[in-house]
Amino acid sequence: MGEARTAVVAGIRQVYRIAGEGPVCLVHSGGPGVHPEYLRIPGLERGLTLVYLDPVGSGDSDLLTDGDYSVSRYARFAEAVLDDIGAPTGYFLGHSHGGFVALQFGLDHPDRLDGLILYDTAPANGRRERETATKEMASFVQRWADRPEAVEAGRMWDAVNLSRTMEVTDDESFGRYINGILPAYFADYRKTVERLGELALVVIHDPNRLPVSWDVRDRLGTINVPTLVIVGTYDFICPPRLAYEMHAAMPNARLCELRESGHFGHIEQADEFASAVLDFIHDQETGNRK
């Protein structure tokens, strides 16, 4: 990944890095508060100029002193990066929470988009989505009931989200929680670890971060840019049903389901993920927009 660059918005530093060659594509990781390094995608760098964002409140970017991490505000910082590199338009690949930002960008700044890649994400974030994730987590634990790391992931999820016996108050407790539930984000965590080695996410906890409830389901039909929706069959946090809802509601969308992936298809099925994205980009660039 290239060296860090910085766009400044109202005195706030938004750090980003550029790698690859081809059409410009912003890459917005999930979290929020998770270091974006996990979303490095070398397989796309052979066909795209990837502009990897360190979303505010994570990586090397600044925290927001007022705690207002609204999805529209994230979208504004992404637009500032396009301005900073002198790109009138670009594609936008958003993963998980980054997909919220991509959808919001499509609503707030449609004239700056060549296309959207909505990767393991959802059109809303609130109590209903948390309840769905809780049920999906229970299904994950049942599927791998003989694996201690799966049972522990379920226990950690319940401790934070149901019984409230564990609080996330700082970087350490946030890291312990997110890495404790990490096995649930994969179709087969052990298989991935055997191939790549131990996995761990680096996180930043901003105690000033205000809670955000967000829902654009009733506006999806107004986003008319070419869109690729990617989802892993075993994604517990943004399950396939939500991807199919987005695909059905958006007028210019196609869907790719990765049958052997969870929330991290770019890791579990890297070749298939890259092919889906590059084929989508190729079709837009050559006018084959079926």
Salt bridges, closest charged atoms under 4 A:
GLU45 OE2 - ARG40 NE 2.50
ASP54 OD1 - ARG17 NH1 2.88
ASP60 OD2 - ARG17 NH2 2.52
ASP62 OD1 - ARG13 NH1 2.84
ASP66 OD1 - ARG73 NH1 2.86
ASP68 OD2 - ARG73 NH1 3.97
GLU79 OE1 - ARG76 NH1 3.45
GLU79 OE2 - HIS109 ND1 3.38
GLU79 OE2 - ARG112 NH1 3.35
ASP83 OD1 - ARG112 NH1 2.95
GLU129 OE2 - ARG128 NE 3.41
GLU131 OE2 - ARG127 NE 3.91
GLU149 OE2 - ARG190 NE 2.57
GLU152 OE2 - ARG155 NH2 2.82
GLU172 OE2 - ARG176 NH1 3.77
ASP188 OD1 - ARG147 NH1 3.00
ASP215 OD2 - ARG217 NH2 2.37
ASP235 OD2 - HIS263 ND1 2.84
GLU245 OE2 - ARG241 NH1 2.80
GLU257 OE2 - ARG259 NH1 3.32
ASP283 OD2 - ARG254 NH2 3.10
ASP283 OD1 - HIS282 ND1 3.78
